[in-house]
């Protein structure tokens, strides 16, 4: 289910980048339709969320918020 949301996010991101003239339309289409790009973004977002959670846990213990 997450992969579906990632693909939708990639389509909107590619559309924004194309309309601003930052990337070519062909590259925008490749980004929004390539399943490998979507899978890489899904893995990266999972790693970011895990790192954020671990950082928050460390901060909570350091500041005495955790019980």
N, CA, C and O atoms as a Tripos MOL2 file, in Angstrom:
@<TRIPOS>MOLECULE
protein
  268   267    67     0     0
PROTEIN
NO_CHARGES

@<TRIPOS>ATOM
      1 N           0.8210   -1.1910    0.0000 N.3       1 UNK1
      2 CA          0.0000    0.0000    0.0000 C.3       1 UNK1
      3 C           0.8680    1.2590    0.0000 C.2       1 UNK1
      4 O           0.5110    2.2660   -0.6120 O.2       1 UNK1
      5 N           1.9910    1.1960    0.6780 N.am      2 UNK2
      6 CA          2.8810    2.3480    0.7240 C.3       2 UNK2
      7 C           3.4290    2.6680   -0.6550 C.2       2 UNK2
      8 O           3.6170    3.8350   -0.9960 O.2       2 UNK2
      9 N           3.6850    1.6350   -1.4500 N.am      3 UNK3
     10 CA          4.2230    1.8510   -2.7910 C.3       3 UNK3
     11 C           3.2570    2.6580   -3.6570 C.2       3 UNK3
     12 O           3.6890    3.4330   -4.5110 O.2       3 UNK3
     13 N           1.9810    2.4850   -3.4460 N.am      4 UNK4
     14 CA          0.9770    3.2490   -4.1950 C.3       4 UNK4
     15 C           1.0890    4.7290   -3.8540 C.2       4 UNK4
     16 O           1.0510    5.5790   -4.7440 O.2       4 UNK4
     17 N           1.2240    5.0380   -2.5700 N.am      5 UNK5
     18 CA          1.3570    6.4300   -2.1520 C.3       5 UNK5
     19 C           2.6640    7.0370   -2.6520 C.2       5 UNK5
     20 O           2.7100    8.2160   -3.0030 O.2       5 UNK5
     21 N           3.7160    6.2380   -2.6830 N.am      6 UNK6
     22 CA          5.0030    6.7150   -3.1850 C.3       6 UNK6
     23 C           4.8930    7.0620   -4.6680 C.2       6 UNK6
     24 O           5.4150    8.0870   -5.1060 O.2       6 UNK6
     25 N           4.2220    6.2220   -5.4340 N.am      7 UNK7
     26 CA          4.0560    6.5030   -6.8740 C.3       7 UNK7
     27 C           3.2420    7.7680   -7.1020 C.2       7 UNK7
     28 O           3.5610    8.5560   -7.9920 O.2       7 UNK7
     29 N           2.2050    7.9690   -6.3140 N.am      8 UNK8
     30 CA          1.4080    9.1900   -6.4390 C.3       8 UNK8
     31 C           2.2590   10.4010   -6.0870 C.2       8 UNK8
     32 O           2.2020   11.4220   -6.7730 O.2       8 UNK8
     33 N           3.0480   10.2960   -5.0200 N.am      9 UNK9
     34 CA          3.9390   11.3810   -4.6250 C.3       9 UNK9
     35 C           4.9580   11.6790   -5.7160 C.2       9 UNK9
     36 O           5.2520   12.8430   -5.9870 O.2       9 UNK9
     37 N           5.4970   10.6450   -6.3410 N.am     10 UNK10
     38 CA          6.4610   10.8370   -7.4210 C.3      10 UNK10
     39 C           5.8320   11.5360   -8.6200 C.2      10 UNK10
     40 O           6.4750   12.3700   -9.2560 O.2      10 UNK10
     41 N           4.5960   11.2090   -8.9320 N.am     11 UNK11
     42 CA          3.9170   11.8690  -10.0560 C.3      11 UNK11
     43 C           3.7570   13.3580   -9.8020 C.2      11 UNK11
     44 O           4.0220   14.1770  -10.6820 O.2      11 UNK11
     45 N           3.3200   13.7110   -8.5830 N.am     12 UNK12
     46 CA          3.1530   15.1220   -8.2600 C.3      12 UNK12
     47 C           4.4970   15.8430   -8.2070 C.2      12 UNK12
     48 O           4.6090   16.9780   -8.6690 O.2      12 UNK12
     49 N           5.5080   15.1980   -7.6540 N.am     13 UNK13
     50 CA          6.8340   15.7960   -7.5950 C.3      13 UNK13
     51 C           7.4000   16.0230   -8.9890 C.2      13 UNK13
     52 O           7.9700   17.0770   -9.2720 O.2      13 UNK13
     53 N           7.2420   15.0370   -9.8540 N.am     14 UNK14
     54 CA          7.7270   15.1830  -11.2320 C.3      14 UNK14
     55 C           6.9680   16.2990  -11.9500 C.2      14 UNK14
     56 O           7.5680   17.0690  -12.7010 O.2      14 UNK14
     57 N           5.6700   16.3940  -11.7290 N.am     15 UNK15
     58 CA          4.8850   17.4550  -12.3740 C.3      15 UNK15
     59 C           5.3320   18.8360  -11.9020 C.2      15 UNK15
     60 O           5.4170   19.7640  -12.7060 O.2      15 UNK15
     61 N           5.6140   18.9780  -10.6290 N.am     16 UNK16
     62 CA          6.0850   20.2620  -10.1050 C.3      16 UNK16
     63 C           7.4340   20.6200  -10.7110 C.2      16 UNK16
     64 O           7.6540   21.7610  -11.1200 O.2      16 UNK16
     65 N           8.3330   19.6490  -10.7690 N.am     17 UNK17
     66 CA          9.6610   19.9140  -11.3160 C.3      17 UNK17
     67 C           9.6150   20.2490  -12.8020 C.2      17 UNK17
     68 O          10.3760   21.0970  -13.2680 O.2      17 UNK17
     69 N           8.7330   19.5930  -13.5480 N.am     18 UNK18
     70 CA          8.6080   19.8780  -14.9820 C.3      18 UNK18
     71 C           8.0030   21.2600  -15.1980 C.2      18 UNK18
     72 O           8.4830   22.0110  -16.0480 O.2      18 UNK18
     73 N           6.9670   21.6080  -14.4530 N.am     19 UNK19
     74 CA          6.3330   22.9120  -14.6510 C.3      19 UNK19
     75 C           7.2450   24.0620  -14.2510 C.2      19 UNK19
     76 O           7.1370   25.1500  -14.8160 O.2      19 UNK19
     77 N           8.1170   23.8540  -13.3180 N.am     20 UNK20
     78 CA          9.0830   24.8910  -12.9380 C.3      20 UNK20
     79 C          10.2800   24.9250  -13.8830 C.2      20 UNK20
     80 O          11.1030   25.8360  -13.8050 O.2      20 UNK20
     81 N          10.3810   23.9520  -14.7630 N.am     21 UNK21
     82 CA         11.4640   23.9280  -15.7300 C.3      21 UNK21
     83 C          12.7660   23.3840  -15.1830 C.2      21 UNK21
     84 O          13.8270   23.6090  -15.7660 O.2      21 UNK21
     85 N          12.6990   22.6720  -14.0710 N.am     22 UNK22
     86 CA         13.9140   22.1400  -13.4590 C.3      22 UNK22
     87 C          14.3760   20.8370  -14.0990 C.2      22 UNK22
     88 O          15.5640   20.5170  -14.0820 O.2      22 UNK22
     89 N          13.4310   20.0870  -14.6630 N.am     23 UNK23
     90 CA         13.7900   18.8600  -15.3770 C.3      23 UNK23
     91 C          13.0110   18.7970  -16.6830 C.2      23 UNK23
     92 O          11.9890   19.4640  -16.8430 O.2      23 UNK23
     93 N          13.5040   17.9930  -17.6060 N.am     24 UNK24
     94 CA         12.8470   17.8250  -18.8930 C.3      24 UNK24
     95 C          11.5910   16.9680  -18.7380 C.2      24 UNK24
     96 O          11.5300   16.1380  -17.8310 O.2      24 UNK24
     97 N          10.5970   17.1470  -19.5940 N.am     25 UNK25
     98 CA          9.3740   16.3370  -19.5080 C.3      25 UNK25
     99 C           9.6350   14.8310  -19.6280 C.2      25 UNK25
    100 O           8.9590   14.0350  -18.9750 O.2      25 UNK25
    101 N          10.5990   14.4380  -20.4490 N.am     26 UNK26
    102 CA         10.8930   13.0070  -20.5820 C.3      26 UNK26
    103 C          11.4260   12.4340  -19.2740 C.2      26 UNK26
    104 O          11.0690   11.3190  -18.8930 O.2      26 UNK26
    105 N          12.2690   13.1830  -18.5940 N.am     27 UNK27
    106 CA         12.8060   12.7270  -17.3140 C.3      27 UNK27
    107 C          11.7130   12.6730  -16.2510 C.2      27 UNK27
    108 O          11.7020   11.7700  -15.4140 O.2      27 UNK27
    109 N          10.8030   13.6290  -16.2820 N.am     28 UNK28
    110 CA          9.6850   13.6270  -15.3430 C.3      28 UNK28
    111 C           8.7960   12.4140  -15.5200 C.2      28 UNK28
    112 O           8.3210   11.8310  -14.5450 O.2      28 UNK28
    113 N           8.5710   12.0320  -16.7840 N.am     29 UNK29
    114 CA          7.7600   10.8350  -17.0570 C.3      29 UNK29
    115 C           8.4760    9.5830  -16.5690 C.2      29 UNK29
    116 O           7.8420    8.6790  -16.0240 O.2      29 UNK29
    117 N           9.7930    9.5210  -16.7600 N.am     30 UNK30
    118 CA         10.5500    8.3640  -16.3100 C.3      30 UNK30
    119 C          10.5050    8.2450  -14.7820 C.2      30 UNK30
    120 O          10.3710    7.1440  -14.2460 O.2      30 UNK30
    121 N          10.6180    9.3760  -14.0870 N.am     31 UNK31
    122 CA         10.5880    9.3520  -12.6250 C.3      31 UNK31
    123 C           9.2360    8.8710  -12.1160 C.2      31 UNK31
    124 O           9.1670    8.0850  -11.1720 O.2      31 UNK31
    125 N           8.1640    9.3440  -12.7410 N.am     32 UNK32
    126 CA          6.8320    9.0070  -12.2320 C.3      32 UNK32
    127 C           6.3810    7.5980  -12.5970 C.2      32 UNK32
    128 O           5.4740    7.0650  -11.9580 O.2      32 UNK32
    129 N           6.9850    6.9870  -13.6000 N.am     33 UNK33
    130 CA          6.5310    5.6670  -14.0410 C.3      33 UNK33
    131 C           7.4910    4.5210  -13.7210 C.2      33 UNK33
    132 O           7.1110    3.3570  -13.8380 O.2      33 UNK33
    133 N           8.7100    4.8220  -13.3240 N.am     34 UNK34
    134 CA          9.7130    3.7820  -13.1050 C.3      34 UNK34
    135 C           9.5080    3.1250  -11.7360 C.2      34 UNK34
    136 O           9.6110    3.8090  -10.7170 O.2      34 UNK34
    137 N           9.2220    1.8210  -11.6820 N.am     35 UNK35
    138 CA          9.0140    1.1660  -10.3900 C.3      35 UNK35
    139 C          10.2930    1.0850   -9.5510 C.2      35 UNK35
    140 O          10.2170    1.0020   -8.3250 O.2      35 UNK35
    141 N          11.4560    1.1060  -10.1880 N.am     36 UNK36
    142 CA         12.7040    1.0670   -9.4210 C.3      36 UNK36
    143 C          12.9100    2.3620   -8.6420 C.2      36 UNK36
    144 O          13.3980    2.3360   -7.5120 O.2      36 UNK36
    145 N          12.5480    3.4750   -9.2310 N.am     37 UNK37
    146 CA         12.6470    4.7560   -8.5310 C.3      37 UNK37
    147 C          11.6720    4.7760   -7.3560 C.2      37 UNK37
    148 O          12.0150    5.2320   -6.2660 O.2      37 UNK37
    149 N          10.4580    4.2800   -7.5830 N.am     38 UNK38
    150 CA          9.4680    4.2320   -6.5090 C.3      38 UNK38
    151 C           9.9330    3.3230   -5.3750 C.2      38 UNK38
    152 O           9.7490    3.6510   -4.2030 O.2      38 UNK38
    153 N          10.5350    2.1820   -5.7150 N.am     39 UNK39
    154 CA         11.0120    1.2680   -4.6890 C.3      39 UNK39
    155 C          12.1710    1.8840   -3.9050 C.2      39 UNK39
    156 O          12.2410    1.7350   -2.6850 O.2      39 UNK39
    157 N          13.0760    2.5720   -4.5950 N.am     40 UNK40
    158 CA         14.1940    3.2190   -3.9220 C.3      40 UNK40
    159 C          13.7080    4.3110   -2.9760 C.2      40 UNK40
    160 O          14.2330    4.4640   -1.8730 O.2      40 UNK40
    161 N          12.7000    5.0700   -3.4110 N.am     41 UNK41
    162 CA         12.1430    6.1090   -2.5520 C.3      41 UNK41
    163 C          11.4400    5.5040   -1.3460 C.2      41 UNK41
    164 O          11.4810    6.0720   -0.2540 O.2      41 UNK41
    165 N          10.7990    4.3630   -1.5320 N.am     42 UNK42
    166 CA         10.1340    3.6930   -0.4210 C.3      42 UNK42
    167 C          11.1580    3.2160    0.6110 C.2      42 UNK42
    168 O          10.9460    3.3670    1.8140 O.2      42 UNK42
    169 N          12.2510    2.6510    0.1470 N.am     43 UNK43
    170 CA         13.3030    2.1990    1.0630 C.3      43 UNK43
    171 C          13.9220    3.3920    1.7860 C.2      43 UNK43
    172 O          14.1620    3.3360    2.9920 O.2      43 UNK43
    173 N          14.1770    4.4630    1.0530 N.am     44 UNK44
    174 CA         14.7730    5.6530    1.6620 C.3      44 UNK44
    175 C          13.8400    6.2830    2.6970 C.2      44 UNK44
    176 O          14.2890    6.7190    3.7570 O.2      44 UNK44
    177 N          12.5590    6.3290    2.3920 N.am     45 UNK45
    178 CA         11.6210    6.9040    3.3590 C.3      45 UNK45
    179 C          11.4890    6.0180    4.5940 C.2      45 UNK45
    180 O          11.3320    6.5300    5.7020 O.2      45 UNK45
    181 N          11.5500    4.7140    4.4250 N.am     46 UNK46
    182 CA         11.5330    3.8150    5.5800 C.3      46 UNK46
    183 C          12.7640    3.9900    6.4500 C.2      46 UNK46
    184 O          12.6660    3.9750    7.6770 O.2      46 UNK46
    185 N          13.9250    4.1550    5.8230 N.am     47 UNK47
    186 CA         15.1530    4.3780    6.5810 C.3      47 UNK47
    187 C          15.1040    5.7220    7.3120 C.2      47 UNK47
    188 O          15.5560    5.8240    8.4530 O.2      47 UNK47
    189 N          14.5580    6.7450    6.6620 N.am     48 UNK48
    190 CA         14.4390    8.0520    7.2990 C.3      48 UNK48
    191 C          13.5160    7.9860    8.5170 C.2      48 UNK48
    192 O          13.8320    8.5500    9.5640 O.2      48 UNK48
    193 N          12.3880    7.3070    8.3840 N.am     49 UNK49
    194 CA         11.4410    7.1940    9.4890 C.3      49 UNK49
    195 C          12.0670    6.4180   10.6500 C.2      49 UNK49
    196 O          11.8910    6.7880   11.8100 O.2      49 UNK49
    197 N          12.7970    5.3440   10.3410 N.am     50 UNK50
    198 CA         13.4600    4.5730   11.3940 C.3      50 UNK50
    199 C          14.5260    5.4030   12.1010 C.2      50 UNK50
    200 O          14.6370    5.3610   13.3260 O.2      50 UNK50
    201 N          15.3080    6.1560   11.3350 N.am     51 UNK51
    202 CA         16.3440    7.0050   11.9400 C.3      51 UNK51
    203 C          15.7190    8.1010   12.7980 C.2      51 UNK51
    204 O          16.2370    8.4200   13.8680 O.2      51 UNK51
    205 N          14.6180    8.6750   12.3410 N.am     52 UNK52
    206 CA         13.9220    9.6960   13.1180 C.3      52 UNK52
    207 C          13.3930    9.1170   14.4290 C.2      52 UNK52
    208 O          13.5050    9.7520   15.4780 O.2      52 UNK52
    209 N          12.8210    7.9250   14.3750 N.am     53 UNK53
    210 CA         12.2950    7.2920   15.5820 C.3      53 UNK53
    211 C          13.4100    6.9790   16.5740 C.2      53 UNK53
    212 O          13.2480    7.1930   17.7760 O.2      53 UNK53
    213 N          14.5310    6.4780   16.0850 N.am     54 UNK54
    214 CA         15.6560    6.1800   16.9730 C.3      54 UNK54
    215 C          16.2420    7.4620   17.5620 C.2      54 UNK54
    216 O          16.6240    7.4900   18.7320 O.2      54 UNK54
    217 N          16.3140    8.5130   16.7650 N.am     55 UNK55
    218 CA         16.8070    9.7960   17.2700 C.3      55 UNK55
    219 C          15.8940   10.3690   18.3380 C.2      55 UNK55
    220 O          16.3570   10.9170   19.3380 O.2      55 UNK55
    221 N          14.6030   10.2400   18.1180 N.am     56 UNK56
    222 CA         13.6390   10.7200   19.1060 C.3      56 UNK56
    223 C          13.7420    9.9030   20.3970 C.2      56 UNK56
    224 O          13.6420   10.4630   21.4890 O.2      56 UNK56
    225 N          13.9380    8.6050   20.2850 N.am     57 UNK57
    226 CA         14.1000    7.7380   21.4540 C.3      57 UNK57
    227 C          15.3510    8.1420   22.2400 C.2      57 UNK57
    228 O          15.3190    8.2270   23.4670 O.2      57 UNK57
    229 N          16.4410    8.3870   21.5300 N.am     58 UNK58
    230 CA         17.6810    8.8120   22.1810 C.3      58 UNK58
    231 C          17.4820   10.1540   22.8930 C.2      58 UNK58
    232 O          17.9160   10.3200   24.0320 O.2      58 UNK58
    233 N          16.8330   11.1000   22.2330 N.am     59 UNK59
    234 CA         16.5830   12.4010   22.8170 C.3      59 UNK59
    235 C          15.6840   12.2930   24.0570 C.2      59 UNK59
    236 O          15.8970   12.9950   25.0460 O.2      59 UNK59
    237 N          14.6880   11.4170   23.9960 N.am     60 UNK60
    238 CA         13.7820   11.2410   25.1320 C.3      60 UNK60
    239 C          14.5270   10.6870   26.3400 C.2      60 UNK60
    240 O          14.2830   11.1240   27.4640 O.2      60 UNK60
    241 N          15.4120    9.7560   26.1330 N.am     61 UNK61
    242 CA         16.1790    9.2170   27.2510 C.3      61 UNK61
    243 C          17.1780   10.2370   27.7750 C.2      61 UNK61
    244 O          17.4050   10.3210   28.9820 O.2      61 UNK61
    245 N          17.7650   11.0000   26.8930 N.am     62 UNK62
    246 CA         18.7620   11.9870   27.3080 C.3      62 UNK62
    247 C          18.1270   13.1140   28.1170 C.2      62 UNK62
    248 O          18.7260   13.6070   29.0730 O.2      62 UNK62
    249 N          16.9130   13.5240   27.7370 N.am     63 UNK63
    250 CA         16.2420   14.6260   28.4150 C.3      63 UNK63
    251 C          15.3440   14.1770   29.5600 C.2      63 UNK63
    252 O          14.7550   15.0110   30.2490 O.2      63 UNK63
    253 N          15.2360   12.8830   29.7660 N.am     64 UNK64
    254 CA         14.4250   12.3760   30.8760 C.3      64 UNK64
    255 C          12.9490   12.3110   30.6030 C.2      64 UNK64
    256 O          12.1520   12.2790   31.5400 O.2      64 UNK64
    257 N          12.5540   12.2890   29.3320 N.am     65 UNK65
    258 CA         11.1340   12.2150   28.9910 C.3      65 UNK65
    259 C          10.6060   10.7960   29.0330 C.2      65 UNK65
    260 O           9.4040   10.5900   29.2030 O.2      65 UNK65
    261 N          11.4770    9.8150   28.8830 N.am     66 UNK66
    262 CA         11.0620    8.4140   28.8540 C.3      66 UNK66
    263 C          10.9350    7.8820   30.2650 C.2      66 UNK66
    264 O          11.6660    8.2920   31.1660 O.2      66 UNK66
    265 N          10.0140    6.9790   30.4460 N.am     67 UNK67
    266 CA          9.8350    6.3600   31.7690 C.3      67 UNK67
    267 C          10.2650    4.9340   31.7180 C.2      67 UNK67
    268 O          10.1960    4.2320   32.7270 O.2      67 UNK67
@<TRIPOS>BOND
     1     1     2 1
     2     2     3 1
     3     3     4 2
     4     3     5 am
     5     5     6 1
     6     6     7 1
     7     7     8 2
     8     7     9 am
     9     9    10 1
    10    10    11 1
    11    11    12 2
    12    11    13 am
    13    13    14 1
    14    14    15 1
    15    15    16 2
    16    15    17 am
    17    17    18 1
    18    18    19 1
    19    19    20 2
    20    19    21 am
    21    21    22 1
    22    22    23 1
    23    23    24 2
    24    23    25 am
    25    25    26 1
    26    26    27 1
    27    27    28 2
    28    27    29 am
    29    29    30 1
    30    30    31 1
    31    31    32 2
    32    31    33 am
    33    33    34 1
    34    34    35 1
    35    35    36 2
    36    35    37 am
    37    37    38 1
    38    38    39 1
    39    39    40 2
    40    39    41 am
    41    41    42 1
    42    42    43 1
    43    43    44 2
    44    43    45 am
    45    45    46 1
    46    46    47 1
    47    47    48 2
    48    47    49 am
    49    49    50 1
    50    50    51 1
    51    51    52 2
    52    51    53 am
    53    53    54 1
    54    54    55 1
    55    55    56 2
    56    55    57 am
    57    57    58 1
    58    58    59 1
    59    59    60 2
    60    59    61 am
    61    61    62 1
    62    62    63 1
    63    63    64 2
    64    63    65 am
    65    65    66 1
    66    66    67 1
    67    67    68 2
    68    67    69 am
    69    69    70 1
    70    70    71 1
    71    71    72 2
    72    71    73 am
    73    73    74 1
    74    74    75 1
    75    75    76 2
    76    75    77 am
    77    77    78 1
    78    78    79 1
    79    79    80 2
    80    79    81 am
    81    81    82 1
    82    82    83 1
    83    83    84 2
    84    83    85 am
    85    85    86 1
    86    86    87 1
    87    87    88 2
    88    87    89 am
    89    89    90 1
    90    90    91 1
    91    91    92 2
    92    91    93 am
    93    93    94 1
    94    94    95 1
    95    95    96 2
    96    95    97 am
    97    97    98 1
    98    98    99 1
    99    99   100 2
   100    99   101 am
   101   101   102 1
   102   102   103 1
   103   103   104 2
   104   103   105 am
   105   105   106 1
   106   106   107 1
   107   107   108 2
   108   107   109 am
   109   109   110 1
   110   110   111 1
   111   111   112 2
   112   111   113 am
   113   113   114 1
   114   114   115 1
   115   115   116 2
   116   115   117 am
   117   117   118 1
   118   118   119 1
   119   119   120 2
   120   119   121 am
   121   121   122 1
   122   122   123 1
   123   123   124 2
   124   123   125 am
   125   125   126 1
   126   126   127 1
   127   127   128 2
   128   127   129 am
   129   129   130 1
   130   130   131 1
   131   131   132 2
   132   131   133 am
   133   133   134 1
   134   134   135 1
   135   135   136 2
   136   135   137 am
   137   137   138 1
   138   138   139 1
   139   139   140 2
   140   139   141 am
   141   141   142 1
   142   142   143 1
   143   143   144 2
   144   143   145 am
   145   145   146 1
   146   146   147 1
   147   147   148 2
   148   147   149 am
   149   149   150 1
   150   150   151 1
   151   151   152 2
   152   151   153 am
   153   153   154 1
   154   154   155 1
   155   155   156 2
   156   155   157 am
   157   157   158 1
   158   158   159 1
   159   159   160 2
   160   159   161 am
   161   161   162 1
   162   162   163 1
   163   163   164 2
   164   163   165 am
   165   165   166 1
   166   166   167 1
   167   167   168 2
   168   167   169 am
   169   169   170 1
   170   170   171 1
   171   171   172 2
   172   171   173 am
   173   173   174 1
   174   174   175 1
   175   175   176 2
   176   175   177 am
   177   177   178 1
   178   178   179 1
   179   179   180 2
   180   179   181 am
   181   181   182 1
   182   182   183 1
   183   183   184 2
   184   183   185 am
   185   185   186 1
   186   186   187 1
   187   187   188 2
   188   187   189 am
   189   189   190 1
   190   190   191 1
   191   191   192 2
   192   191   193 am
   193   193   194 1
   194   194   195 1
   195   195   196 2
   196   195   197 am
   197   197   198 1
   198   198   199 1
   199   199   200 2
   200   199   201 am
   201   201   202 1
   202   202   203 1
   203   203   204 2
   204   203   205 am
   205   205   206 1
   206   206   207 1
   207   207   208 2
   208   207   209 am
   209   209   210 1
   210   210   211 1
   211   211   212 2
   212   211   213 am
   213   213   214 1
   214   214   215 1
   215   215   216 2
   216   215   217 am
   217   217   218 1
   218   218   219 1
   219   219   220 2
   220   219   221 am
   221   221   222 1
   222   222   223 1
   223   223   224 2
   224   223   225 am
   225   225   226 1
   226   226   227 1
   227   227   228 2
   228   227   229 am
   229   229   230 1
   230   230   231 1
   231   231   232 2
   232   231   233 am
   233   233   234 1
   234   234   235 1
   235   235   236 2
   236   235   237 am
   237   237   238 1
   238   238   239 1
   239   239   240 2
   240   239   241 am
   241   241   242 1
   242   242   243 1
   243   243   244 2
   244   243   245 am
   245   245   246 1
   246   246   247 1
   247   247   248 2
   248   247   249 am
   249   249   250 1
   250   250   251 1
   251   251   252 2
   252   251   253 am
   253   253   254 1
   254   254   255 1
   255   255   256 2
   256   255   257 am
   257   257   258 1
   258   258   259 1
   259   259   260 2
   260   259   261 am
   261   261   262 1
   262   262   263 1
   263   263   264 2
   264   263   265 am
   265   265   266 1
   266   266   267 1
   267   267   268 2
@<TRIPOS>SUBSTRUCTURE
     1 UNK1         2 RESIDUE 1 A UNK
     2 UNK2         6 RESIDUE 1 A UNK
     3 UNK3        10 RESIDUE 1 A UNK
     4 UNK4        14 RESIDUE 1 A UNK
     5 UNK5        18 RESIDUE 1 A UNK
     6 UNK6        22 RESIDUE 1 A UNK
     7 UNK7        26 RESIDUE 1 A UNK
     8 UNK8        30 RESIDUE 1 A UNK
     9 UNK9        34 RESIDUE 1 A UNK
    10 UNK10       38 RESIDUE 1 A UNK
    11 UNK11       42 RESIDUE 1 A UNK
    12 UNK12       46 RESIDUE 1 A UNK
    13 UNK13       50 RESIDUE 1 A UNK
    14 UNK14       54 RESIDUE 1 A UNK
    15 UNK15       58 RESIDUE 1 A UNK
    16 UNK16       62 RESIDUE 1 A UNK
    17 UNK17       66 RESIDUE 1 A UNK
    18 UNK18       70 RESIDUE 1 A UNK
    19 UNK19       74 RESIDUE 1 A UNK
    20 UNK20       78 RESIDUE 1 A UNK
    21 UNK21       82 RESIDUE 1 A UNK
    22 UNK22       86 RESIDUE 1 A UNK
    23 UNK23       90 RESIDUE 1 A UNK
    24 UNK24       94 RESIDUE 1 A UNK
    25 UNK25       98 RESIDUE 1 A UNK
    26 UNK26      102 RESIDUE 1 A UNK
    27 UNK27      106 RESIDUE 1 A UNK
    28 UNK28      110 RESIDUE 1 A UNK
    29 UNK29      114 RESIDUE 1 A UNK
    30 UNK30      118 RESIDUE 1 A UNK
    31 UNK31      122 RESIDUE 1 A UNK
    32 UNK32      126 RESIDUE 1 A UNK
    33 UNK33      130 RESIDUE 1 A UNK
    34 UNK34      134 RESIDUE 1 A UNK
    35 UNK35      138 RESIDUE 1 A UNK
    36 UNK36      142 RESIDUE 1 A UNK
    37 UNK37      146 RESIDUE 1 A UNK
    38 UNK38      150 RESIDUE 1 A UNK
    39 UNK39      154 RESIDUE 1 A UNK
    40 UNK40      158 RESIDUE 1 A UNK
    41 UNK41      162 RESIDUE 1 A UNK
    42 UNK42      166 RESIDUE 1 A UNK
    43 UNK43      170 RESIDUE 1 A UNK
    44 UNK44      174 RESIDUE 1 A UNK
    45 UNK45      178 RESIDUE 1 A UNK
    46 UNK46      182 RESIDUE 1 A UNK
    47 UNK47      186 RESIDUE 1 A UNK
    48 UNK48      190 RESIDUE 1 A UNK
    49 UNK49      194 RESIDUE 1 A UNK
    50 UNK50      198 RESIDUE 1 A UNK
    51 UNK51      202 RESIDUE 1 A UNK
    52 UNK52      206 RESIDUE 1 A UNK
    53 UNK53      210 RESIDUE 1 A UNK
    54 UNK54      214 RESIDUE 1 A UNK
    55 UNK55      218 RESIDUE 1 A UNK
    56 UNK56      222 RESIDUE 1 A UNK
    57 UNK57      226 RESIDUE 1 A UNK
    58 UNK58      230 RESIDUE 1 A UNK
    59 UNK59      234 RESIDUE 1 A UNK
    60 UNK60      238 RESIDUE 1 A UNK
    61 UNK61      242 RESIDUE 1 A UNK
    62 UNK62      246 RESIDUE 1 A UNK
    63 UNK63      250 RESIDUE 1 A UNK
    64 UNK64      254 RESIDUE 1 A UNK
    65 UNK65      258 RESIDUE 1 A UNK
    66 UNK66      262 RESIDUE 1 A UNK
    67 UNK67      266 RESIDUE 1 A UNK
